[in-house]
Amino acid sequence: MKKKALLAGVLAVVMALLSGCVSSQTGSSIPTEEKKMVGGTAEWIYYDFEEAVDKASTIVYGTAGERGETKVREGTEGEGTMDFYREIPITIKELAKGEGSGTVTYKEYGGETEDTVYTLRDFTPVETGKEYILFLYDNGFPLPPNTLIPVENGAVSTAFVPDSALDENGKAPESIPVDDYIAMIEEAM
């Protein structure tokens, strides 16, 4: 009898743990400390380098400023969905495509309200004071996450380059100077 009760207790604990894992994976809110975390996913259209240069209304090399307050707009996934975002001024170092004087507004997915933090999987937030090259739609939102490129010590990673930057083995160098990268963007226009 004790074995059956113990087995029933173990099964109840396992079921409770499994149901918690399932609800976490389906995007339900998980309280952490005082705020709940809400994670989202997105399906991104893949663009190669030349397509991204063509689709972007603005391509800017600049420094990320302070995040604004979290805003909400009707979601792109249909009626009843919402997208949370923050506006971040990007101080222009060089504007490869588009219009702007002094700053360009970048709309970063995610945000934080009084009681909730909203995040988007596979999307890395920019850091205030750091330099980036950003490919943006006309509304200030980014093309897919691979078009938000950090600049480190005047160079960019070559994870997102045109085929012309590849060597005879189809490999790109680990990084290239930011000026050379901007020249590749201008050449692709």
C-alpha positions as CSV (number, residue, x, y, z in Angstrom):
1,M,0.0,0.0,0.0
2,K,2.8,2.4,0.9
3,K,4.5,1.6,-2.4
4,K,1.4,2.5,-4.3
5,A,1.0,5.8,-2.4
6,L,4.7,6.6,-3.0
7,L,4.3,5.8,-6.7
8,A,1.2,8.0,-6.9
9,G,3.0,10.8,-5.2
10,V,6.0,10.6,-7.5
11,L,3.7,10.5,-10.6
12,A,1.9,13.6,-9.3
13,V,5.2,15.5,-8.9
14,V,6.4,14.4,-12.4
15,M,3.1,15.4,-14.0
16,A,3.2,18.8,-12.2
17,L,6.8,19.4,-13.5
18,L,5.9,18.3,-17.0
19,S,2.8,20.6,-17.2
20,G,5.0,23.5,-16.0
21,C,7.5,22.8,-18.8
22,V,4.8,22.7,-21.4
23,S,3.2,26.0,-20.3
24,S,6.7,27.6,-20.3
25,Q,7.3,26.5,-23.9
26,T,3.9,27.8,-25.1
27,G,4.8,31.4,-24.2
28,S,2.7,31.8,-21.0
29,S,3.8,34.3,-18.5
30,I,6.4,33.1,-15.9
31,P,6.7,35.3,-12.8
32,T,10.3,36.2,-11.9
33,E,10.7,38.3,-8.8
34,E,8.0,41.0,-9.2
35,K,7.6,41.1,-13.0
36,K,6.4,38.4,-15.3
37,M,8.4,37.6,-18.4
38,V,6.6,37.2,-21.8
39,G,8.6,35.8,-24.6
40,G,7.6,35.9,-28.2
41,T,8.9,34.4,-31.4
42,A,8.8,35.7,-34.9
43,E,9.2,34.3,-38.4
44,W,11.7,36.4,-40.3
45,I,12.0,36.8,-44.1
46,Y,15.5,35.8,-45.0
47,Y,17.3,38.3,-47.2
48,D,20.7,37.9,-48.6
49,F,23.0,40.9,-48.5
50,E,21.9,42.5,-51.8
51,E,18.2,41.9,-51.1
52,A,18.6,43.5,-47.6
53,V,20.3,46.5,-49.1
54,D,17.4,46.8,-51.6
55,K,14.6,46.3,-49.0
56,A,16.0,48.6,-46.3
57,S,14.8,52.2,-46.4
58,T,17.6,53.2,-44.1
59,I,21.0,51.8,-43.5
60,V,22.8,53.6,-40.8
61,Y,26.2,53.3,-39.0
62,G,25.8,54.9,-35.6
63,T,25.8,54.9,-31.9
64,A,22.8,53.6,-29.9
65,G,21.2,56.1,-27.4
66,E,19.0,55.6,-24.4
67,R,15.8,53.6,-24.8
68,G,12.5,55.4,-24.7
69,E,9.4,54.2,-22.9
70,T,7.8,51.0,-24.1
71,K,5.1,51.5,-26.7
72,V,2.6,49.1,-28.3
73,R,1.1,48.8,-31.7
74,E,-1.3,46.4,-33.4
75,G,0.7,43.3,-34.1
76,T,1.7,42.1,-37.5
77,E,0.2,38.6,-36.8
78,G,-3.4,39.7,-37.1
79,E,-6.2,41.2,-35.1
80,G,-5.8,41.0,-31.4
81,T,-2.0,40.7,-31.4
82,M,0.2,43.4,-30.1
83,D,3.9,44.3,-30.7
84,F,5.8,45.9,-27.9
85,Y,8.8,48.1,-28.8
86,R,11.0,51.0,-27.7
87,E,12.3,53.8,-29.7
88,I,16.1,54.2,-29.6
89,P,17.8,57.2,-31.2
90,I,20.8,56.2,-33.3
91,T,23.4,59.0,-33.6
92,I,24.5,58.9,-37.2
93,K,28.2,58.4,-37.9
94,E,27.4,57.6,-41.5
95,L,24.2,57.2,-43.4
96,A,24.7,54.7,-46.2
97,K,21.0,54.8,-47.3
98,G,18.0,56.9,-46.4
99,E,17.4,60.3,-44.9
100,G,18.2,61.7,-41.5
101,S,20.2,64.5,-39.9
102,G,21.8,63.8,-36.6
103,T,19.8,60.8,-35.5
104,V,17.6,58.0,-36.9
105,T,15.0,56.4,-34.8
106,Y,15.4,52.6,-34.4
107,K,12.3,50.7,-33.1
108,E,13.6,47.7,-31.0
109,Y,11.2,44.9,-30.4
110,G,10.4,44.1,-26.8
111,G,10.1,46.3,-23.8
112,E,9.1,46.6,-20.2
113,T,6.0,47.8,-18.5
114,E,5.2,48.3,-14.8
115,D,4.6,44.6,-14.3
116,T,5.8,42.7,-17.4
117,V,9.0,42.3,-19.5
118,Y,8.5,41.5,-23.2
119,T,11.2,39.8,-25.2
120,L,11.6,38.4,-28.6
121,R,13.5,35.1,-29.1
122,D,16.6,35.3,-31.4
123,F,16.7,39.1,-31.1
124,T,19.6,40.7,-29.3
125,P,18.9,44.2,-27.8
126,V,21.3,47.0,-28.7
127,E,23.5,48.4,-25.9
128,T,23.4,52.1,-25.1
129,G,26.7,53.7,-26.3
130,K,27.7,50.9,-28.6
131,E,28.1,51.3,-32.4
132,Y,26.0,49.3,-34.9
133,I,25.1,49.1,-38.6
134,L,21.3,48.8,-38.8
135,F,19.2,47.9,-41.9
136,L,15.7,49.4,-41.2
137,Y,12.3,49.4,-42.9
138,D,10.7,52.8,-43.5
139,N,8.8,52.6,-40.1
140,G,12.1,52.2,-38.2
141,F,11.8,48.5,-37.4
142,P,14.7,46.3,-38.3
143,L,14.9,43.8,-41.1
144,P,15.7,40.3,-39.8
145,P,18.0,40.2,-36.7
146,N,21.1,39.4,-38.8
147,T,20.9,42.9,-40.3
148,L,21.6,44.5,-36.9
149,I,25.4,44.4,-36.9
150,P,27.6,45.3,-33.9
151,V,30.7,47.3,-34.7
152,E,33.7,46.4,-32.4
153,N,36.9,48.4,-32.6
154,G,36.0,49.8,-36.0
155,A,35.3,46.4,-37.5
156,V,32.2,44.3,-38.2
157,S,31.8,40.5,-38.2
158,T,31.5,39.1,-41.7
159,A,28.5,36.9,-40.9
160,F,26.4,39.0,-43.3
161,V,28.4,40.0,-46.4
162,P,27.9,39.8,-50.2
163,D,29.2,36.9,-52.1
164,S,31.9,39.2,-53.5
165,A,33.5,39.3,-50.1
166,L,34.1,35.5,-50.0
167,D,37.4,33.9,-51.0
168,E,37.8,31.1,-53.5
169,N,36.7,28.6,-50.8
170,G,33.5,30.4,-50.0
171,K,34.9,31.8,-46.7
172,A,34.9,35.4,-45.5
173,P,37.5,36.9,-43.1
174,E,36.3,37.0,-39.5
175,S,35.9,40.8,-39.6
176,I,36.5,43.7,-41.9
177,P,36.8,47.5,-41.3
178,V,33.5,49.3,-41.0
179,D,34.5,51.6,-43.9
180,D,35.0,48.6,-46.2
181,Y,31.6,47.2,-45.1
182,I,29.8,50.5,-45.9
183,A,31.6,50.6,-49.2
184,M,30.1,47.1,-50.0
185,I,26.7,48.4,-49.1
186,E,27.1,51.4,-51.4
187,E,28.3,49.1,-54.2
188,A,25.2,46.9,-53.8
189,M,22.9,49.9,-54.2
